Amino acid sequence: MDVPPLYLSFSPPKYRSRRSLRAIGKTAPIALGLLCLFAGRGLGAQEKPAAPEGAKPAIQTPPTVVPLAPVSPVVNFRERPRFVTDPQRLRRSVQVDGALGEGEWDPFYTIGEGPIQGTIYCNWDDNFLYLAARTSQPSSVIFDVDMSGDGWLRGADNLELVIGGTTEGAAPTVVARLLDAANSKDTPVWNEKAIDVKSLQVAVKTVNGTQVVEVAIPKNTASLVLRPGVNIGLRGEFLPPMSAAAYVPTPPFDPHLLLDASLVESRVVSMAGVNPRLTLSDDKCIAGQTLFATLELLNQTDQAIPIRSLLWTGQGGSANAINTVREVTVPVLPALKTLRLKYRTPLPPTLPTGSYTLVVTGEMENGKQVQATSTFMVVEPLQAQMASSPQPVAIIGQTKLTVSVDVLSAVPDHLRADVELTSVPAGWLLDGGKKRSLYIDREDGRRAMRYTLKLPSTTPAGDYPLEATVSWRGRVWKTHTVARVIRTDSPKTDTPKP
């Protein structure tokens, strides 16, 4: 049947008595119920006729469900993280392998609240800024870095790095975007093409539910400068596992409040009026080398300060790498002057490569302490690389090929080693001897040993392996390369004489 239109008005007059308002409150639910009843039957519509007897029931089509677009979890970047931080970021080279070795990283702060908890780490060396995160469960990680430490909405040096959550054995997804506010902080823009993610070193591993994310950002990325005294802004956040591309960044004009971090060569704990400073003779050592260190204590007071003892030792896994020395006879720290204290330790000849930490603690007569921490790397004494030129080489009669063995030395003072060309294709002629002496006059010096080979005119096109060794103090380093030979004609063969 037809249902007449229903008109309801719940707009009360400007002035009503309390009794009339109570009456409206009682009648309003009834009117609303009638409205819902008529709406369910369809206002102005006819009732559907009953299905004929014996007819098959109509197939009910389920409603189409439209999935909601994924929404990124919200991070309140307008609020600065309120966790205890250590702003001194120590120079320390680390391995980006998804594993936090003992004493390898220095924590920045720990997130101890929320659904995902964990610790943010940060270190640096001459080539990379290192970031890491360890969480109690698989997660996605966001790093915000203000390379100049001058505020998020300033310049074009503000990097947001998103590492997506991964499944076992899968490669991590990475998105790097740069906030460009160089023209105006009122009109910043996100740029997702300014940083090549292939230039970043990223490793993610999950073991027994604990996830480790490690990242190495090369120097000069977004104007990143790596040297002592540089200040940067830094922040890390944990989110539920997702693809890095699924994370929706904040609007570019939203400020991100970061925490201050300072790049230092040594981390110090001062006392009132006394500032320590620890310097090492070498931050890249080799096994068997003698390491020297100097502790400077600056007294800014007008009174001399007696020193009860001085303790030099290795931190954590470095305890067995360097000598532990406790000095109980230490000169008095003069008023308004600097006292310099020396230390030396031979490094074991079998010491593995890696990062090591030296800590010196000074205890004063009044019971107060000062402390300084510095790190150094143990590296391979030398690195060897091999190359050939030209590459490829085209055969035109008897053809010359130059092979170079390039050696980089980390040996203090000087290096004298033997270089030998150990593998040469048959028929190729070598000018001079295969074994030669190489001399590098300084640490971090580089020199190339060059060999000249003559390739016969009958040499077929193809790839030819070449190998060489570098020997020093009973150790041998192998290196190799491949010379590619091409031809523009068919190789000639010697015709036997009749």
C-alpha positions as CSV (number, residue, x, y, z in Angstrom):
1,M,0.0,0.0,0.0
2,D,1.0,3.6,-0.4
3,V,2.5,5.2,2.6
4,P,1.9,8.9,3.0
5,P,4.8,11.1,3.5
6,L,5.7,11.7,7.1
7,Y,6.7,15.1,8.3
8,L,8.3,15.3,11.7
9,S,9.7,18.4,13.3
10,F,11.9,18.4,16.4
11,S,12.9,22.0,16.3
12,P,11.6,23.5,19.5
13,P,10.6,27.1,19.8
14,K,13.1,29.6,21.1
15,Y,11.6,29.5,24.6
16,R,10.0,26.3,26.1
17,S,9.1,25.4,29.6
18,R,10.8,22.5,31.4
19,R,7.5,20.6,31.2
20,S,7.2,20.9,27.4
21,L,10.8,19.8,27.0
22,R,10.1,16.6,29.0
23,A,7.1,15.9,26.7
24,I,9.3,16.2,23.7
25,G,11.8,13.8,25.2
26,K,9.0,11.2,25.7
27,T,7.5,11.5,22.2
28,A,10.7,11.7,20.2
29,P,11.7,8.0,20.5
30,I,8.2,7.0,19.3
31,A,8.4,9.3,16.3
32,L,11.9,8.1,15.5
33,G,10.8,4.5,15.6
34,L,7.9,5.2,13.1
35,L,10.3,7.0,10.8
36,C,12.7,3.9,10.8
37,L,9.7,1.6,10.2
38,F,8.5,3.5,7.2
39,A,12.0,3.9,5.8
40,G,12.6,0.2,6.0
41,R,9.5,-0.5,3.9
42,G,10.4,2.2,1.5
43,L,8.6,5.5,1.5
44,G,6.3,5.9,-1.6
45,A,7.3,2.4,-2.8
46,Q,5.0,-0.6,-3.4
47,E,5.3,-3.8,-1.5
48,K,7.0,-6.6,-3.4
49,P,4.5,-9.3,-4.5
50,A,4.9,-12.7,-3.0
51,A,6.7,-15.3,-5.0
52,P,4.5,-17.8,-6.9
53,E,3.9,-21.1,-5.2
54,G,6.5,-23.7,-6.3
55,A,9.0,-21.1,-7.6
56,K,12.7,-21.4,-6.8
57,P,13.9,-19.0,-4.1
58,A,15.9,-16.1,-5.4
59,I,19.7,-16.3,-5.0
60,Q,20.8,-13.8,-2.4
61,T,23.9,-11.9,-3.6
62,P,26.2,-11.0,-0.7
63,P,27.1,-7.3,-0.4
64,T,30.4,-6.2,-2.0
65,V,33.0,-5.5,0.7
66,V,35.5,-2.7,-0.3
67,P,38.7,-3.1,1.6
68,L,39.9,0.0,3.4
69,A,43.2,1.6,2.2
70,P,46.1,0.8,4.5
71,V,46.7,3.5,7.1
72,S,50.2,4.1,8.5
73,P,50.4,4.0,12.3
74,V,50.7,7.5,13.7
75,V,53.9,8.8,15.1
76,N,53.7,12.1,16.9
77,F,56.8,13.8,15.5
78,R,55.7,17.1,17.0
79,E,56.7,15.7,20.4
80,R,60.3,15.1,21.1
81,P,61.2,11.6,22.4
82,R,61.4,11.7,26.2
83,F,64.0,9.0,26.8
84,V,67.4,9.2,28.5
85,T,69.9,9.7,25.7
86,D,73.7,9.9,25.5
87,P,74.4,12.7,22.9
88,Q,78.1,11.7,22.5
89,R,78.3,9.5,19.5
90,L,81.6,7.7,19.6
91,R,83.8,7.1,16.5
92,R,83.6,3.3,15.9
93,S,83.6,1.2,12.8
94,V,81.1,-1.6,12.8
95,Q,80.1,-4.5,10.6
96,V,76.7,-4.1,8.9
97,D,75.7,-7.8,9.1
98,G,72.5,-7.8,11.1
99,A,74.2,-8.9,14.3
100,L,75.1,-6.6,17.3
101,G,78.5,-7.9,18.5
102,E,79.5,-7.4,22.1
103,G,80.8,-3.9,22.5
104,E,80.4,-3.2,18.8
105,W,77.7,-0.5,19.0
106,D,76.9,2.4,21.4
107,P,73.2,2.8,22.4
108,F,71.6,6.2,21.8
109,Y,68.4,5.6,23.7
110,T,66.0,2.9,24.7
111,I,62.2,2.9,24.0
112,G,60.7,1.2,27.0
113,E,57.1,1.8,26.5
114,G,54.5,1.1,23.8
115,P,53.7,-2.1,21.9
116,I,57.2,-2.4,20.4
117,Q,60.2,-1.8,22.6
118,G,63.9,-1.7,21.8
119,T,67.1,0.3,21.5
120,I,68.4,2.8,19.0
121,Y,72.2,2.8,18.3
122,C,74.5,5.2,16.5
123,N,78.2,5.4,15.7
124,W,80.4,6.8,12.9
125,D,83.7,6.7,11.2
126,D,85.4,8.6,8.4
127,N,83.2,7.0,5.8
128,F,79.8,6.1,7.2
129,L,77.2,7.2,9.8
130,Y,76.0,3.9,11.4
131,L,72.5,3.4,12.7
132,A,71.0,0.3,14.3
133,A,67.8,-0.8,16.1
134,R,67.2,-3.9,18.2
135,T,63.5,-4.7,18.9
136,S,61.8,-7.3,21.0
137,Q,59.8,-8.4,18.0
138,P,59.7,-8.0,14.2
139,S,58.9,-4.4,13.3
140,S,59.4,-1.6,10.8
141,V,61.9,1.0,11.7
142,I,62.0,4.7,10.9
143,F,65.2,6.8,11.2
144,D,65.1,10.6,10.9
145,V,68.4,12.4,10.5
146,D,69.0,16.1,10.3
147,M,72.5,16.1,8.9
148,S,73.4,19.7,9.9
149,G,71.5,19.6,13.2
150,D,69.9,23.0,12.4
151,G,66.2,22.0,12.6
152,W,64.0,19.8,10.5
153,L,62.4,22.5,8.4
154,R,65.7,24.0,7.3
155,G,67.8,23.3,4.3
156,A,67.7,20.1,2.1
157,D,69.6,17.8,4.5
158,N,66.8,16.1,6.3
159,L,66.7,12.4,5.7
160,E,63.8,10.0,6.5
161,L,64.7,6.3,6.2
162,V,62.1,3.6,6.4
163,I,63.1,-0.1,6.7
164,G,60.1,-2.3,6.3
165,G,59.5,-5.5,8.4
166,T,60.7,-8.7,6.7
167,T,59.9,-12.3,6.7
168,E,62.6,-14.9,7.3
169,G,65.1,-14.9,4.4
170,A,63.5,-12.0,2.6
171,A,65.4,-8.9,1.6
172,P,64.4,-5.8,3.5
173,T,62.3,-3.1,1.8
174,V,63.9,0.4,2.0
175,V,62.5,3.9,1.2
176,A,64.7,7.0,1.6
177,R,63.1,10.4,1.2
178,L,64.7,13.8,1.6
179,L,62.8,16.8,3.0
180,D,63.8,19.8,0.9
181,A,63.1,23.1,2.7
182,A,65.9,25.0,1.1
183,N,63.7,27.6,-0.6
184,S,61.3,28.2,2.3
185,K,60.3,26.3,5.5
186,D,56.7,27.2,4.6
187,T,56.8,25.3,1.4
188,P,58.9,22.2,1.9
189,V,58.6,19.1,-0.3
190,W,59.4,15.4,0.0
191,N,61.9,14.1,-2.6
192,E,62.0,10.3,-2.9
193,K,64.5,10.3,-5.8
194,A,67.3,12.4,-4.2
195,I,68.8,9.4,-2.4
196,D,69.8,6.2,-4.1
197,V,68.9,3.4,-1.7
198,K,71.5,1.2,-3.4
199,S,74.2,3.5,-1.9
200,L,73.1,2.5,1.6
201,Q,74.2,-0.6,3.4
202,V,71.3,-2.3,5.1
203,A,71.1,-5.6,7.0
204,V,68.1,-7.1,8.9
205,K,68.1,-10.3,10.9
206,T,65.5,-11.9,13.3
207,V,66.7,-14.5,15.7
208,N,64.4,-16.0,18.3
209,G,61.9,-13.2,17.9
210,T,64.5,-10.4,18.4
211,Q,65.1,-8.3,15.3
212,V,68.2,-6.3,14.5
213,V,68.3,-3.6,11.8
214,E,71.7,-2.1,10.8
215,V,72.3,0.8,8.3
216,A,75.4,2.5,7.0
217,I,74.9,5.9,5.4
218,P,77.9,7.1,3.3
219,K,79.5,10.5,3.9
220,N,78.2,13.3,1.7
221,T,74.7,11.8,1.6
222,A,72.5,14.8,1.9
223,S,75.5,17.0,2.8
224,L,76.5,14.6,5.6
225,V,79.9,15.6,7.1
226,L,81.7,13.1,9.3
227,R,84.3,14.6,11.6
228,P,84.7,15.2,15.4
229,G,82.5,18.1,16.7
230,V,79.8,17.8,14.1
231,N,76.3,17.9,15.5
232,I,73.3,16.1,14.0
233,G,69.7,15.6,14.8
234,L,68.5,12.0,15.2
235,R,65.4,10.0,16.0
236,G,64.3,6.4,15.7
237,E,60.8,4.9,15.8
238,F,59.3,1.4,15.8
239,L,56.1,0.5,13.9
240,P,54.3,-2.8,13.2
241,P,55.8,-4.9,10.3
242,M,54.8,-3.5,6.9
243,S,56.4,-2.8,3.5
244,A,58.5,0.4,3.5
245,A,56.4,1.6,0.6
246,A,53.2,1.3,2.6
247,Y,54.3,3.8,5.2
248,V,52.7,7.2,4.5
249,P,54.9,10.1,5.6
250,T,53.7,13.1,7.4
251,P,52.8,16.2,5.4
252,P,56.1,17.9,4.5
253,F,55.2,21.1,6.4
254,D,54.9,19.1,9.7
255,P,57.9,19.6,12.0
256,H,59.8,16.6,13.3
257,L,61.5,17.1,16.7
258,L,64.7,15.2,16.9
259,L,67.3,14.6,19.6
260,D,70.8,16.2,19.5
261,A,73.8,14.0,18.8
262,S,77.5,15.0,18.7
263,L,80.2,13.1,16.8
264,V,83.2,12.6,19.1
265,E,86.5,10.8,19.0
266,S,86.3,9.9,22.7
267,R,83.4,9.9,25.1
268,V,84.1,11.6,28.5
269,V,82.5,11.8,31.9
270,S,83.7,15.0,33.6
271,M,83.6,16.3,37.1
272,A,83.2,19.9,38.2
273,G,86.2,21.9,37.0
274,V,88.1,18.9,35.5
275,N,87.7,18.0,31.8
276,P,89.3,14.8,30.4
277,R,90.4,14.1,26.8
278,L,91.7,10.8,25.5
279,T,93.6,10.6,22.2
280,L,95.1,7.5,20.5
281,S,98.2,7.3,18.4
282,D,96.3,5.4,15.7
283,D,92.6,4.7,15.1
284,K,93.4,1.9,12.6
285,C,95.9,-0.6,13.9
286,I,97.2,-4.0,12.8
287,A,97.7,-7.0,15.0
288,G,101.1,-6.9,16.7
289,Q,101.3,-3.1,16.6
290,T,102.0,-1.1,19.8
291,L,99.2,1.4,20.6
292,F,99.9,4.6,22.4
293,A,97.4,6.8,24.3
294,T,97.4,10.1,26.0
295,L,95.0,11.3,28.7
296,E,94.8,15.1,29.1
297,L,93.2,16.4,32.3
298,L,92.4,20.1,32.2
299,N,92.0,21.7,35.7
300,Q,89.8,24.8,35.4
301,T,89.8,25.5,39.2
302,D,92.4,27.6,41.2
303,Q,93.3,24.6,43.4
304,A,95.5,21.6,42.8
305,I,93.7,18.3,42.8
306,P,95.3,15.1,44.0
307,I,94.7,12.0,42.0
308,R,94.3,8.7,43.9
309,S,94.6,6.3,41.0
310,L,94.4,5.8,37.2
311,L,93.0,2.7,35.6
312,W,93.6,1.8,31.9
313,T,91.6,-1.1,30.6
314,G,89.6,-2.6,27.7
315,Q,85.9,-2.4,27.7
316,G,83.8,-5.6,27.3
317,G,85.4,-7.9,24.7
318,S,88.4,-5.6,24.5
319,A,89.7,-6.6,28.0
320,N,91.8,-9.4,26.6
321,A,93.1,-7.3,23.7
322,I,95.0,-4.7,25.6
323,N,96.9,-4.5,28.9
324,T,95.1,-3.5,32.1
325,V,97.2,-1.1,34.0
326,R,96.4,0.5,37.4
327,E,98.6,3.4,38.4
328,V,98.5,4.5,42.1
329,T,101.4,7.0,41.9
330,V,100.0,9.8,39.8
331,P,101.2,13.4,39.8
332,V,98.9,16.1,41.3
333,L,96.7,17.9,38.8
334,P,98.0,21.5,39.0
335,A,95.6,24.5,39.3
336,L,94.5,26.0,36.1
337,K,96.8,23.7,34.0
338,T,96.7,20.5,32.0
339,L,98.2,17.2,33.1
340,R,99.2,14.7,30.4
341,L,99.4,11.0,31.2
342,K,100.8,8.4,28.9
343,Y,99.9,4.7,28.2
344,R,101.1,2.1,25.8
345,T,100.1,-1.5,25.0
346,P,101.3,-4.1,22.5
347,L,98.4,-5.6,20.5
348,P,98.5,-9.4,20.3
349,P,99.9,-10.6,16.9
350,T,96.8,-12.9,16.6
351,L,94.3,-10.2,17.4
352,P,91.2,-10.6,15.0
353,T,90.1,-7.6,13.0
354,G,87.3,-5.6,14.5
355,S,86.5,-2.7,16.8
356,Y,88.1,-2.3,20.3
357,T,87.6,0.1,23.1
358,L,90.0,1.6,25.6
359,V,88.7,3.2,28.8
360,V,90.7,5.2,31.3
361,T,89.2,6.1,34.7
362,G,90.7,8.7,37.1
363,E,89.7,8.6,40.8
364,M,90.4,11.8,42.8
365,E,91.1,12.0,46.5
366,N,87.7,13.4,47.1
367,G,86.1,10.2,45.7
368,K,84.9,11.7,42.5
369,Q,85.8,10.2,39.1
370,V,86.5,11.3,35.5
371,Q,86.4,8.9,32.6
372,A,87.3,8.9,28.9
373,T,86.5,6.2,26.3
374,S,88.0,5.9,22.8
375,T,87.9,3.2,20.1
376,F,90.2,1.9,17.5
377,M,90.0,-0.6,14.6
378,V,92.2,-3.6,14.0
379,V,92.4,-4.0,10.2
380,E,94.3,-6.1,7.7
381,P,97.9,-5.0,7.3
382,L,97.4,-4.6,3.5
383,Q,94.8,-4.8,0.8
384,A,95.7,-5.9,-2.7
385,Q,93.8,-5.4,-6.0
386,M,94.6,-6.4,-9.5
387,A,93.6,-5.0,-12.9
388,S,94.7,-5.1,-16.6
389,S,94.8,-2.4,-19.2
390,P,93.4,-2.0,-21.8
391,Q,90.2,-3.8,-21.0
392,P,89.3,-5.3,-23.3
393,V,92.4,-5.7,-25.4
394,A,92.2,-6.1,-29.2
395,I,94.8,-8.3,-30.8
396,I,96.6,-6.5,-33.6
397,G,99.8,-8.4,-34.3
398,Q,101.8,-9.0,-31.1
399,T,99.9,-6.9,-28.5
400,K,101.0,-5.5,-25.2
401,L,98.9,-5.8,-22.0
402,T,99.7,-4.0,-18.7
403,V,98.8,-5.8,-15.5
404,S,99.0,-3.8,-12.2
405,V,98.9,-5.1,-8.6
406,D,97.8,-2.2,-6.4
407,V,98.6,-2.5,-2.6
408,L,97.3,-0.3,0.2
409,S,99.3,-0.5,3.4
410,A,98.0,-0.1,7.0
411,V,101.4,-1.0,8.4
412,P,102.9,1.8,10.6
413,D,106.0,3.5,9.3
414,H,106.7,1.5,6.2
415,L,106.0,-1.8,4.3
416,R,108.3,-3.9,2.4
417,A,106.6,-6.9,0.7
418,D,107.0,-9.3,-2.2
419,V,104.6,-9.3,-5.2
420,E,104.5,-12.3,-7.5
421,L,102.6,-12.9,-10.7
422,T,101.6,-16.5,-10.2
423,S,99.4,-17.3,-13.1
424,V,99.9,-16.3,-16.8
425,P,98.2,-17.8,-19.8
426,A,100.4,-20.1,-21.9
427,G,102.2,-18.4,-24.7
428,W,102.1,-15.0,-23.2
429,L,105.5,-13.4,-22.7
430,L,106.4,-11.4,-19.5
431,D,109.0,-8.6,-19.5
432,G,111.1,-9.0,-16.4
433,G,110.7,-11.4,-13.5
434,K,107.5,-12.7,-11.9
435,K,108.6,-11.9,-8.3
436,R,109.4,-8.3,-7.4
437,S,109.9,-6.2,-4.2
438,L,107.4,-3.6,-3.2
439,Y,108.2,-0.7,-0.8
440,I,105.6,1.7,0.7
441,D,107.2,4.4,2.9
442,R,104.3,5.3,5.1
443,E,101.1,4.1,6.8
444,D,98.0,4.4,4.6
445,G,100.3,4.7,1.6
446,R,99.5,3.1,-1.8
447,R,101.7,1.7,-4.6
448,A,101.1,-0.3,-7.7
449,M,103.4,-2.9,-9.2
450,R,103.1,-3.1,-13.0
451,Y,103.9,-6.0,-15.3
452,T,104.0,-5.9,-19.1
453,L,102.8,-8.9,-21.0
454,K,103.1,-9.6,-24.8
455,L,100.2,-11.4,-26.3
456,P,100.9,-13.5,-29.5
457,S,99.1,-12.5,-32.6
458,T,97.5,-15.9,-32.7
459,T,95.7,-15.4,-29.3
460,P,92.0,-16.3,-29.7
461,A,89.3,-14.1,-28.3
462,G,88.1,-15.0,-24.8
463,D,88.6,-14.4,-21.1
464,Y,92.0,-15.1,-19.5
465,P,92.4,-15.3,-15.7
466,L,95.5,-13.7,-14.1
467,E,96.6,-14.2,-10.5
468,A,99.1,-12.6,-8.2
469,T,100.2,-12.9,-4.5
470,V,101.5,-10.3,-2.0
471,S,103.7,-11.7,0.8
472,W,104.6,-10.0,4.1
473,R,106.0,-11.5,7.3
474,G,104.9,-15.0,6.4
475,R,101.4,-14.1,5.4
476,V,100.1,-14.2,1.8
477,W,97.3,-12.2,0.2
478,K,95.9,-13.4,-3.1
479,T,94.3,-11.3,-5.8
480,H,93.1,-12.0,-9.4
481,T,91.6,-10.4,-12.5
482,V,90.4,-11.4,-15.9
483,A,91.8,-10.0,-19.1
484,R,89.3,-10.0,-21.9
485,V,90.7,-10.5,-25.4
486,I,88.7,-9.5,-28.6
487,R,89.6,-9.8,-32.2
488,T,88.4,-8.0,-35.4
489,D,89.7,-10.9,-37.5
490,S,90.2,-14.6,-37.3
491,P,93.4,-15.7,-35.5
492,K,96.2,-16.7,-37.9
493,T,97.8,-20.1,-37.5
494,D,101.4,-21.0,-38.3
495,T,101.5,-22.9,-41.6
496,P,104.1,-25.7,-41.5
497,K,106.9,-25.4,-44.0
498,P,107.1,-28.1,-46.7
